[in-house]
């Protein structure tokens, strides 16, 4: 059985902390998306189903507790709060509001990993797989592979995020802006390049796309049904 790679959303306005947490999570075989604010995170949870959220409390604009309050009715994802040492009241309020755990700053990355693994061991089914087959194409999001005509093509994390959303919404058109929000990229030309690269891996004839199609003036759509 292939090991399932959990997808973590890291929300923090501090670039250094986001980069540090992402680095350690990647090194421990997690997929990671980052958000620099509660508002940014609120957009991303509408597009991607995450396995866990690492959430800072103190951020400009809406803070982490307000993020939980705004999304708790529709958010079933476990949350680990990152808090400053003097925020005891906020930690308690966070747990009452719906967070699953908290970790005071500064923290040891190894401790964060252990806390994440502890929560995920209770929430992720070990046998979970994301394998999709259509015609002569097989997409395995756990192995990060596309298998086409007995040839294997590796999928990177950016491609995995896009494919995961499209596979769960077959026939839905995603604009370049939608895709850019998914992968933290606002350059339309770069998004086009990523889609072109994916199309070469999926299509038998990329010049005559059958599955990953361009909808002129609207964006891209994946037809798998």
VENQUI-V417774 format. One record per residue. NEAR is the number of other C-alpha atoms within 8 Angstrom. Layout:
NEAR ; NEAR
This chain:
3 ; 6 ; 6 ; 9 ; 8 ; 9 ; 11 ; 13 ; 13 ; 14 ; 15 ; 14 ; 11 ; 7 ; 8 ; 6 ; 8 ; 13 ; 8 ; 8 ; 10 ; 12 ; 8 ; 10 ; 12 ; 10 ; 7 ; 7 ; 7 ; 11 ; 11 ; 11 ; 10 ; 11 ; 12 ; 11 ; 13 ; 14 ; 9 ; 9 ; 12 ; 10 ; 9 ; 10 ; 9 ; 7 ; 8 ; 9 ; 6 ; 11 ; 11 ; 14 ; 13 ; 12 ; 12 ; 13 ; 11 ; 7 ; 12 ; 7 ; 7 ; 10 ; 12 ; 13 ; 11 ; 8 ; 12 ; 11 ; 8 ; 7 ; 9 ; 9 ; 5 ; 5 ; 6 ; 5 ; 8 ; 10 ; 12 ; 14 ; 15 ; 12 ; 14 ; 8 ; 7 ; 4 ; 8 ; 7 ; 6 ; 10 ; 11 ; 8 ; 9 ; 11 ; 10 ; 7 ; 9 ; 9 ; 13 ; 8 ; 9 ; 10 ; 10 ; 9 ; 8 ; 5 ; 8 ; 6 ; 8 ; 6 ; 8 ; 10 ; 11 ; 8 ; 9 ; 10 ; 8 ; 8 ; 9 ; 10 ; 8 ; 7 ; 6 ; 8 ; 7 ; 6 ; 6 ; 7 ; 8 ; 7 ; 9 ; 7 ; 8 ; 8 ; 4 ; 7 ; 11 ; 11 ; 11 ; 11 ; 11 ; 12 ; 6 ; 12 ; 12 ; 14 ; 11 ; 13 ; 6 ; 5 ; 6 ; 8 ; 9 ; 7 ; 9 ; 7 ; 8 ; 7 ; 10 ; 11 ; 11 ; 11 ; 8 ; 9 ; 10 ; 11 ; 9 ; 6 ; 7 ; 11 ; 8 ; 8 ; 10 ; 11 ; 9 ; 10 ; 9 ; 8 ; 12 ; 13 ; 11 ; 12 ; 10 ; 7 ; 10 ; 7 ; 7 ; 9 ; 6 ; 8 ; 12 ; 8 ; 8 ; 9 ; 8 ; 8 ; 8 ; 9 ; 11 ; 10 ; 9 ; 12 ; 11 ; 6 ; 7 ; 9 ; 4 ; 5 ; 10 ; 7 ; 10 ; 12 ; 10 ; 7 ; 9 ; 5 ; 4 ; 8 ; 11 ; 12 ; 15 ; 13 ; 10 ; 8 ; 4
